[in-house]
Amino acid sequence: MKKIAVFTSGGDSPGMNACIRAVVRTAIYKGLEVYGIYHGYEGMIAGDIKRLYTYSVSNIVQRGGTMLKSARSEKFRTPEGRKKAFENLKAHGIEGLVAIGGDGTFTGAKIFHEEFGIPMVGCPGTIDNDIYGTDYTIGFDTAVNTALDAIDKIRDTAAAHDRIFFIEVMGRDAGFIAVESGIGSGAEFVMVPETKTDLDAVVKSLKNLRKTKTSSIIVVAEGDKEGGAAEIMTKVKSKINDKNKEFKVTTLGHIQRGGNPTARDRVLASRCGMAAVEGLIAGKSNCMAGIMNQEVVYTPFGDCIGKTKPLIPDHLKLIEYLSI
């Protein structure tokens, strides 16, 4: 293998640039030519491919977003689009790919590998931390700290005005951000897609907490089965039916995707990028390079996509125990 390429796909996450940097510099260190594919699979189809050098990735380790840009591609979902993408890679002499992204990225990579046989190794780039085969995903720690900073500020005003705040964080299918930011901020309740939300129990607890607390913070993952923060707030408010109590909603939104990556994310991203290149050189393919128990592991794309990563049970207990 003499030439490889790297691309980012799907939602951006802090640390993607650190991962790109590690891929590029590890490849060059190992004597390979390395190319960047801009705008993900869409750029692969359009032929937006450029050679990268050591200086190409200077001064990006601390930046959020992705220098290679990202995009979702409907064309890549078609056999014709994937064929065009492969022809463009072949024209550049590219023999292996590093795909940085999440479920959608790895689904596309798996199909692409099965159709054309090009070696592919992924790196887990998503703030949701929902990829099986790695303890943490690139961007998760930064997203949690961004959410935590916002919740801390909201708690100040909640306490000042004796309010109940419902704060919505990202997590359409997984509650990892909600759980860790909830524990870190001392939230009274955390609502996530993985567990059933008992609104009657929440109302009862809020009424009991009023004896000892004048304000409360409720963190809601956007994918909770009872709805988003606004919908849940409306339901709870109607059940409490107290005109003297103020209820507020804050949706943090895409602020969680941006910002400078934390040290933890920069190191994780760098390790995964290096491992992806080393994996390609060693003949690995159709898999993701992740970190579990501080060791590099390679997990088949099929498992990354098909297996569910569970929340940590002790984290759920912590929320319940510490909220009294």
Steps between C-alpha positions, in 0.01 A plus 500: 500500500646832387209744494212549743231764548310638796154658518242614754131432462170563679471737794821678598651451844781675690821302450447405137782734401732338752412163349565623144836636614596168655400308186699730273815512709497129586461414131787727400716364783432150365601604148151523347344768285181630659206680343209692647150450364295817553127494587488130585341251263361786291854622434610146420239491224588852379874424498578768759823328603832669579836380621586597857840569651632547851444875479145447372393402851703753698314700765176300485525272805326761716223589255143368502315398187688331216743651250384240246139616537211259534181429309227242469480337160184362342699411188722263697190301593473396134716238322578757231627750756721245672641384166592858411665543840709186448607614154622829644700321770648267239599796282703638791656162576344492848523153653349552845262732685463639851138596570436730796135507609219304658228248412412646161864533401577141594188368329616661177855375554383143555295497179781668304755245620271208420437629147852604399732337752690817585650474851331733747560571870276737694551739791204567735416867447169598663400694810229245585742231627265235361748298293556141612867402517651797682467630854466857377451667163686802368317818606294353782710640784497848348123488447443396861717782629325750275162384630629500857621859474159610371310307769716649775409849378132413476504364856611843624189665362279206597612540862466878490136482387390167656430352158481151355708478181467233233822495298510311172832353384582305186436127491237385254564131561742496793512675836873511569529881485192542721624251759854633538404867489216424742731332750762772465250781549312340788172482306198378692376291207643370172273368223647282224372281213636181657277509810128554547414840644233483770358851503276430799807399701680815385209717610483327838876544552491866398225564754705327770817684400322833549527436874880522480578663163358814343627426148564192287686405184364231269724390212315351203659315207322616183396144416320421827183301431284757685619771263748786506552737792217734399246220467603338828494836680141555382394157626668541838370853546142388438536223759650726768250778429668763715457855369767628738771276358693604189601240240760579232648316201844538343609306192878496464498379139803513270717689748587149622669414170736795487792639692859405564534130587602408853839340566324166542342527154824612337689203641223253416473635145875483450519141625213389276651674196836335553336161561294530179811550287690224677198275452491562125872429471451177698228385261194579711181610327125542534548593867530789743801590714380581851637511854368262768661467844781724373589256221449533124237259368369439150126432480324388178275767350211255523533491880549877528175551311298202622579480870361739760737670740330504843510779754715432806263365771692669782445835332124453513523407868710807570230727362237339720713490816643851477182686409340479846 
